[in-house]
């Protein structure tokens, strides 16, 4: 790991392939996210967290932003709410 690491851009995820896998993939995503956030916190490294636009409700409002209404309807989407 380079000493000059100044930030982490985290956009990784385990994507759901079907409803049967959704709960397990949500659990794995939560572990992945916590590991990355913990690593960065312990080293005072800022994290830029990119998630999915599927978190937002299905309205015609575009573009979405930080104050747009969120509608996390599945375990996977709920795991992306940080």
Secondary structure as the mmCIF struct_conf table of DSSP 4:
data_model
#
loop_
_struct_conf.conf_type_id
_struct_conf.id
_struct_conf.beg_label_comp_id
_struct_conf.beg_label_asym_id
_struct_conf.beg_label_seq_id
_struct_conf.end_label_comp_id
_struct_conf.end_label_asym_id
_struct_conf.end_label_seq_id
TURN_TY1_P TURN_TY1_P1 UNK A 3 UNK A 4
STRN STRN1 UNK A 7 UNK A 10
BEND BEND1 UNK A 18 UNK A 18
HELX_RH_3T_P HELX_RH_3T_P1 UNK A 19 UNK A 21
HELX_RH_AL_P HELX_RH_AL_P1 UNK A 22 UNK A 42
TURN_TY1_P TURN_TY1_P2 UNK A 43 UNK A 44
STRN STRN2 UNK A 46 UNK A 49
HELX_RH_3T_P HELX_RH_3T_P2 UNK A 53 UNK A 55
STRN STRN3 UNK A 56 UNK A 56
BEND BEND2 UNK A 58 UNK A 58
BEND BEND3 UNK A 60 UNK A 60
BEND BEND4 UNK A 63 UNK A 63
TURN_TY1_P TURN_TY1_P3 UNK A 66 UNK A 67
BEND BEND5 UNK A 68 UNK A 68
HELX_LH_PP_P HELX_LH_PP_P1 UNK A 69 UNK A 69
STRN STRN4 UNK A 70 UNK A 70
BEND BEND6 UNK A 74 UNK A 74
HELX_RH_AL_P HELX_RH_AL_P2 UNK A 75 UNK A 79
TURN_TY1_P TURN_TY1_P4 UNK A 80 UNK A 80
#
